[in-house]
């Protein structure tokens, strides 16, 4: 029984939407078609399909490799008797149990990078002397204004 799956194909390393194509799978032969043109024909025993993620499949055709993204990935996976997504290895599953980010190490690293404030006039400080003076003047003016408002009430 022949099955035809439409979708797009990409060669390894290529990006983009791919070339519109159809993969015809018969009991003995697999054909790759683009429009009415046949790009190739392979025996079924030289054909292998593995999921590569996000609805795409790695297709090996007698030593040649391409990526096929069918219009209906679930139907294609079911017909080819392969999973829809690649299976995780045991090593990657155990990596999922570990925290992705070590917060204690990040805090220690930040603390190690902090420099103590030596003097208000140091050139390597975050705030320059004129900026710090401006901040102090504005803060003082705000405090005087708040005190004045308290006496007015």
Phi and psi restraints in degrees (value plus and minus 20) as a CYANA .aco file:
   2 UNK   PHI    -113.3   -73.3
   2 UNK   PSI     118.5   158.5
   3 UNK   PHI    -146.0  -106.0
   3 UNK   PSI     120.6   160.6
   4 UNK   PHI    -143.3  -103.3
   4 UNK   PSI     112.0   152.0
   5 UNK   PHI    -142.4  -102.4
   5 UNK   PSI     103.9   143.9
   6 UNK   PHI    -113.3   -73.3
   6 UNK   PSI     135.0   175.0
   7 UNK   PHI     150.0   190.0
   7 UNK   PSI    -166.7  -126.7
   8 UNK   PHI    -156.0  -116.0
   8 UNK   PSI     133.3   173.3
   9 UNK   PHI    -142.9  -102.9
   9 UNK   PSI     126.3   166.3
  10 UNK   PHI    -155.6  -115.6
  10 UNK   PSI     126.6   166.6
  11 UNK   PHI    -103.1   -63.1
  11 UNK   PSI     136.0   176.0
  12 UNK   PHI     -75.5   -35.5
  12 UNK   PSI     114.7   154.7
  13 UNK   PHI      70.8   110.8
  13 UNK   PSI     -32.3     7.7
  14 UNK   PHI    -105.3   -65.3
  14 UNK   PSI     132.3   172.3
  15 UNK   PHI    -146.0  -106.0
  15 UNK   PSI     144.0   184.0
  16 UNK   PHI      95.3   135.3
  16 UNK   PSI    -190.3  -150.3
  17 UNK   PHI     -92.8   -52.8
  17 UNK   PSI     -42.3    -2.3
  18 UNK   PHI      67.8   107.8
  18 UNK   PSI     159.9   199.9
  19 UNK   PHI    -117.9   -77.9
  19 UNK   PSI     106.7   146.7
  20 UNK   PHI     -81.4   -41.4
  20 UNK   PSI     108.9   148.9
  21 UNK   PHI    -171.0  -131.0
  21 UNK   PSI     150.3   190.3
  22 UNK   PHI    -152.2  -112.2
  22 UNK   PSI     119.2   159.2
  23 UNK   PHI    -130.8   -90.8
  23 UNK   PSI      95.2   135.2
  24 UNK   PHI    -121.9   -81.9
  24 UNK   PSI     101.1   141.1
  25 UNK   PHI    -134.5   -94.5
  25 UNK   PSI      99.9   139.9
  26 UNK   PHI    -133.8   -93.8
  26 UNK   PSI     156.3   196.3
  27 UNK   PHI     -83.6   -43.6
  27 UNK   PSI     -52.5   -12.5
  28 UNK   PHI    -132.5   -92.5
  28 UNK   PSI     -47.2    -7.2
  29 UNK   PHI    -151.8  -111.8
  29 UNK   PSI     126.9   166.9
  30 UNK   PHI    -140.5  -100.5
  30 UNK   PSI     109.8   149.8
  31 UNK   PHI    -141.1  -101.1
  31 UNK   PSI     123.1   163.1
  32 UNK   PHI    -131.6   -91.6
  32 UNK   PSI      99.5   139.5
  33 UNK   PHI    -137.6   -97.6
  33 UNK   PSI     121.8   161.8
  34 UNK   PHI    -145.1  -105.1
  34 UNK   PSI      88.6   128.6
  35 UNK   PHI      44.6    84.6
  35 UNK   PSI    -145.1  -105.1
  36 UNK   PHI    -118.0   -78.0
  36 UNK   PSI     -22.9    17.1
  37 UNK   PHI    -108.5   -68.5
  37 UNK   PSI     114.1   154.1
  38 UNK   PHI    -110.5   -70.5
  38 UNK   PSI     101.4   141.4
  39 UNK   PHI    -103.9   -63.9
  39 UNK   PSI     -45.2    -5.2
  40 UNK   PHI     159.5   199.5
  40 UNK   PSI     142.3   182.3
  41 UNK   PHI    -158.6  -118.6
  41 UNK   PSI     111.6   151.6
  42 UNK   PHI    -152.7  -112.7
  42 UNK   PSI     134.2   174.2
  43 UNK   PHI     -92.4   -52.4
  43 UNK   PSI     131.1   171.1
  44 UNK   PHI     -78.8   -38.8
  44 UNK   PSI     -55.5   -15.5
  45 UNK   PHI     -89.7   -49.7
  45 UNK   PSI     -38.8     1.2
  46 UNK   PHI    -114.8   -74.8
  46 UNK   PSI      -8.8    31.2
  47 UNK   PHI    -132.6   -92.6
  47 UNK   PSI     107.9   147.9
  48 UNK   PHI    -159.3  -119.3
  48 UNK   PSI     117.7   157.7
  49 UNK   PHI    -144.2  -104.2
  49 UNK   PSI     112.2   152.2
  50 UNK   PHI    -156.6  -116.6
  50 UNK   PSI     120.5   160.5
  51 UNK   PHI     -87.9   -47.9
  51 UNK   PSI     122.9   162.9
  52 UNK   PHI    -139.9   -99.9
  52 UNK   PSI     -18.3    21.7
  53 UNK   PHI      82.3   122.3
  53 UNK   PSI     133.8   173.8
  54 UNK   PHI      35.0    75.0
  54 UNK   PSI      18.4    58.4
  55 UNK   PHI      60.7   100.7
  55 UNK   PSI     -14.3    25.7
  56 UNK   PHI    -125.9   -85.9
  56 UNK   PSI     137.8   177.8
  57 UNK   PHI    -154.1  -114.1
  57 UNK   PSI     119.5   159.5
  58 UNK   PHI    -104.3   -64.3
  58 UNK   PSI     103.4   143.4
  59 UNK   PHI    -134.9   -94.9
  59 UNK   PSI     100.5   140.5
  60 UNK   PHI    -121.6   -81.6
  60 UNK   PSI     104.5   144.5
  61 UNK   PHI    -144.0  -104.0
  61 UNK   PSI      74.5   114.5
  62 UNK   PHI      32.1    72.1
  62 UNK   PSI      28.2    68.2
  63 UNK   PHI      71.8   111.8
  63 UNK   PSI     -35.8     4.2
  64 UNK   PHI    -112.2   -72.2
  64 UNK   PSI     127.3   167.3
  65 UNK   PHI    -146.3  -106.3
  65 UNK   PSI     120.7   160.7
  66 UNK   PHI    -169.0  -129.0
  66 UNK   PSI     147.6   187.6
  67 UNK   PHI    -133.1   -93.1
  67 UNK   PSI     106.0   146.0
  68 UNK   PHI    -133.4   -93.4
  68 UNK   PSI     105.8   145.8
  69 UNK   PHI    -133.3   -93.3
  69 UNK   PSI      79.6   119.6
  70 UNK   PHI     -93.0   -53.0
  70 UNK   PSI     137.7   177.7
  71 UNK   PHI     -82.7   -42.7
  71 UNK   PSI     -53.9   -13.9
  72 UNK   PHI    -145.4  -105.4
  72 UNK   PSI      68.2   108.2
  73 UNK   PHI     -78.8   -38.8
  73 UNK   PSI     -57.9   -17.9
  74 UNK   PHI     -84.7   -44.7
  74 UNK   PSI     -62.9   -22.9
  75 UNK   PHI     -85.3   -45.3
  75 UNK   PSI     -60.2   -20.2
  76 UNK   PHI     -84.7   -44.7
  76 UNK   PSI     -66.0   -26.0
  77 UNK   PHI     -81.3   -41.3
  77 UNK   PSI     -61.1   -21.1
  78 UNK   PHI     -85.7   -45.7
  78 UNK   PSI     -64.1   -24.1
  79 UNK   PHI     -86.4   -46.4
  79 UNK   PSI     -54.0   -14.0
  80 UNK   PHI    -108.6   -68.6
  80 UNK   PSI     -24.2    15.8
  81 UNK   PHI      37.5    77.5
  81 UNK   PSI      25.4    65.4
  82 UNK   PHI    -146.7  -106.7
  82 UNK   PSI     136.3   176.3
  83 UNK   PHI     -88.3   -48.3
  83 UNK   PSI     136.3   176.3
  84 UNK   PHI     -93.4   -53.4
  84 UNK   PSI     -53.1   -13.1
  85 UNK   PHI    -140.8  -100.8
  85 UNK   PSI     132.0   172.0
  86 UNK   PHI     -83.8   -43.8
  86 UNK   PSI     122.7   162.7
  87 UNK   PHI     -97.3   -57.3
  87 UNK   PSI     123.3   163.3
  88 UNK   PHI    -101.1   -61.1
  88 UNK   PSI     122.6   162.6
  89 UNK   PHI     -98.8   -58.8
  89 UNK   PSI     143.9   183.9
  90 UNK   PHI     -80.6   -40.6
  90 UNK   PSI     -55.6   -15.6
  91 UNK   PHI     -83.9   -43.9
  91 UNK   PSI     -62.1   -22.1
  92 UNK   PHI     -92.8   -52.8
  92 UNK   PSI     -48.8    -8.8
  93 UNK   PHI     -87.7   -47.7
  93 UNK   PSI     -58.8   -18.8
  94 UNK   PHI     -90.5   -50.5
  94 UNK   PSI     -48.4    -8.4
  95 UNK   PHI     -86.1   -46.1
  95 UNK   PSI     -49.5    -9.5
  96 UNK   PHI     -87.4   -47.4
  96 UNK   PSI     -47.0    -7.0
  97 UNK   PHI     -93.1   -53.1
  97 UNK   PSI     -45.2    -5.2
  98 UNK   PHI    -100.4   -60.4
  98 UNK   PSI     128.8   168.8
  99 UNK   PHI     -85.2   -45.2
  99 UNK   PSI     122.7   162.7
 100 UNK   PHI     -92.1   -52.1
 100 UNK   PSI     -44.2    -4.2
 101 UNK   PHI    -161.9  -121.9
 101 UNK   PSI     107.8   147.8
 102 UNK   PHI    -109.8   -69.8
 102 UNK   PSI      81.7   121.7
 103 UNK   PHI     -84.6   -44.6
 103 UNK   PSI     -57.5   -17.5
 104 UNK   PHI     -83.2   -43.2
 104 UNK   PSI     -61.3   -21.3
 105 UNK   PHI     -86.7   -46.7
 105 UNK   PSI     -56.6   -16.6
 106 UNK   PHI     -86.2   -46.2
 106 UNK   PSI     -61.3   -21.3
 107 UNK   PHI     -84.8   -44.8
 107 UNK   PSI     -64.2   -24.2
 108 UNK   PHI     -79.9   -39.9
 108 UNK   PSI     -59.7   -19.7
 109 UNK   PHI     -85.6   -45.6
 109 UNK   PSI     -62.4   -22.4
 110 UNK   PHI     -84.8   -44.8
 110 UNK   PSI     -61.9   -21.9
 111 UNK   PHI     -82.0   -42.0
 111 UNK   PSI     -58.7   -18.7
 112 UNK   PHI     -85.9   -45.9
 112 UNK   PSI     -45.3    -5.3
 113 UNK   PHI    -108.7   -68.7
 113 UNK   PSI     -30.9     9.1
 114 UNK   PHI     -96.8   -56.8
 114 UNK   PSI     110.5   150.5
 115 UNK   PHI    -124.6   -84.6
 115 UNK   PSI     118.5   158.5
 116 UNK   PHI     -89.5   -49.5
 116 UNK   PSI     128.6   168.6
 117 UNK   PHI     -96.5   -56.5
 117 UNK   PSI      99.2   139.2
 118 UNK   PHI    -110.5   -70.5
 118 UNK   PSI     -71.0   -31.0
 119 UNK   PHI    -174.0  -134.0
 119 UNK   PSI     134.6   174.6
 120 UNK   PHI     -87.7   -47.7
 120 UNK   PSI     -40.0     0.0
 121 UNK   PHI    -117.2   -77.2
 121 UNK   PSI     -16.7    23.3
 122 UNK   PHI     -84.7   -44.7
 122 UNK   PSI     119.7   159.7
 123 UNK   PHI     -97.4   -57.4
 123 UNK   PSI     -42.7    -2.7
 124 UNK   PHI    -112.9   -72.9
 124 UNK   PSI     -10.6    29.4
 125 UNK   PHI     -93.7   -53.7
 125 UNK   PSI     142.1   182.1
 126 UNK   PHI     -88.1   -48.1
 126 UNK   PSI     -64.9   -24.9
 127 UNK   PHI    -120.0   -80.0
 127 UNK   PSI     109.1   149.1
 128 UNK   PHI     -95.0   -55.0
 128 UNK   PSI     143.3   183.3
 129 UNK   PHI     -80.2   -40.2
 129 UNK   PSI     -65.4   -25.4
 130 UNK   PHI     -82.8   -42.8
 130 UNK   PSI     -59.0   -19.0
 131 UNK   PHI     -87.1   -47.1
 131 UNK   PSI     -62.5   -22.5
 132 UNK   PHI     -84.7   -44.7
 132 UNK   PSI     -59.3   -19.3
 133 UNK   PHI     -83.5   -43.5
 133 UNK   PSI     -62.8   -22.8
 134 UNK   PHI     -81.9   -41.9
 134 UNK   PSI     -63.0   -23.0
 135 UNK   PHI     -81.9   -41.9
 135 UNK   PSI     -63.4   -23.4
 136 UNK   PHI     -85.1   -45.1
 136 UNK   PSI     -60.0   -20.0
 137 UNK   PHI     -85.6   -45.6
 137 UNK   PSI     -64.8   -24.8
 138 UNK   PHI     -84.3   -44.3
 138 UNK   PSI     -63.1   -23.1
 139 UNK   PHI     -82.5   -42.5
 139 UNK   PSI     -60.9   -20.9
 140 UNK   PHI     -83.6   -43.6
 140 UNK   PSI     -63.1   -23.1
 141 UNK   PHI     -83.1   -43.1
 141 UNK   PSI     -60.2   -20.2
 142 UNK   PHI     -84.0   -44.0
 142 UNK   PSI     -61.6   -21.6
 143 UNK   PHI     -83.7   -43.7
 143 UNK   PSI     -63.0   -23.0
 144 UNK   PHI     -82.8   -42.8
 144 UNK   PSI     -60.6   -20.6
 145 UNK   PHI     -83.3   -43.3
 145 UNK   PSI     -61.9   -21.9
 146 UNK   PHI     -86.3   -46.3
 146 UNK   PSI     -60.3   -20.3
 147 UNK   PHI     -84.7   -44.7
 147 UNK   PSI     -60.7   -20.7
 148 UNK   PHI     -82.2   -42.2
 148 UNK   PSI     -58.5   -18.5
 149 UNK   PHI     -88.0   -48.0
 149 UNK   PSI     -54.6   -14.6
 150 UNK   PHI     -84.7   -44.7
 150 UNK   PSI     -62.2   -22.2
 151 UNK   PHI     -90.2   -50.2
 151 UNK   PSI     -44.3    -4.3
 152 UNK   PHI     -96.7   -56.7
 152 UNK   PSI     -43.7    -3.7
